[in-house]
Amino acid sequence: MEHKERRRGTKPIPDDPLKYLNEAQLSTFRRMKALGWDFKFIRRPLFQRAICVLVNSEETILAVIEESGVLNKQPYISFRGVESRVTE
């Protein structure tokens, strides 16, 4: 199924992605980065907190860094209005 690109002038990963993380999330990101994980995208919905999605080095696992700094490997994420549980 093809989707029309709806991003207008924004990149999936902004130039300054760390500004979207609080201290707990930043600590988790640094640990995961050392293990080969990196940003896949940062969802920045209007009037809501940003959601930072990471991917492992093999690009087989997506995970969200929760506000508490917990790495959630099975988050519920809405993709274009469809609720989905990301699984390994």
N, C-alpha and C positions, 0 to 999 in steps of 0.2 A: 504494500500500500504506500503510495507516494504522498508526501505532505508538502504543501507549499511553505517555504521558509518564511517565518513571520518576524524574525529578528530584523530590526532596522537600525543599522549602524552600530550594533553592539556585538561584541565577540563572545563566544561561549565562555572564554576565560579572559577577564579584564586584565589590563596591564598591571594592576596593583591588587592581585587576588587576596593577599594576606590581610588587607584592610577589612575584609568581610568576616574575619574570624575573631572571636573573643579569645581571651588568654587560654582557657581550657581547650578550645578547638585548635588554637595555634600549637599548643604542646602536643596534641595528638597528631596534627599534620606533620610536625617535625619528625616524630617517631616513625610515622608511616612513610614519609619521604625517604628516610634512611633504609627502609625495607623495600624501596622500589615503587611505592605508590605515588601518584601525582593527581592533579586536578583533571577531571574529565570535563566538567563545566560547573559554572556557578549560576544557579537560577536566581534571578533578581526580580521577583514579582512586585508590582506596585503596592505600596502600603503594607508590605509584609516583610518578614526577615528573609535574608538571603539563605539559600540552601546550597551548601558546598558538597559536590559529588566528586568522590575520588574513584580512581580505577587502579587495579594492580598492574604490575609490569607486564603481565601476559594479556592484559585487557580482557580478562574473563570474569572479573568480579567488580561490581559497582558497590559503593558504600557511601553513606552520608555521615558527616561528622555532626552529631547532635549538639545542641547548645551546651550540654554538660560536658562535652568533650568525648563522649562515648562514640566509638565507631560502630555504626549500625549497618551490618551487611545485608539486612533484609528490610529495608525501609519501604514504606508505602509512598510512591511517587505518582503524581498525576502527569500523564503525557497527553497533551492536547485534549484535556477533559476526561481522560480515561484513567481510573484508579488502577494502579498496578503494584504488585509486590515484586521488587527486584530480587531475584534469587541467583544463587551460584550455579 
